[in-house]
Amino acid sequence: MHPQRARFHARKIGRAGLAEGRHAQQLSGPEASLLNKVLLQVATEMTRWQGWMQVFNAYPVRYPTLQRSLGQALASVPEPAIHAYVDSVV
């Protein structure tokens, strides 16, 4: 996947309810589990993962709802995905 397209998809996901800033609500157990599964799937496609991490880590305060599931996913992703996550922190 082209990096710009990956970033577009991540922004779209963020607008779908994850980007609520200080007004974010906690995800339910099933929602958090589903988000974790999505993140694990995205992590299998490095270009897509890098694009998502660039969007979500540019301003992580915009995506507080994502943080718990992202942390859980990072515990299971391959090492290159962890490096991509660290490299995306601005």
Secondary structure, 3 states (H helix, E strand, C coil): CCHHHHHHHHHHHHHHHHCCHHHCCCCCHHHHHHHHHHHHHHCCCHHHHHHHHHHHHHCHHHCHHHHHHHHHHHCCCCHHHHHHHHHHCC
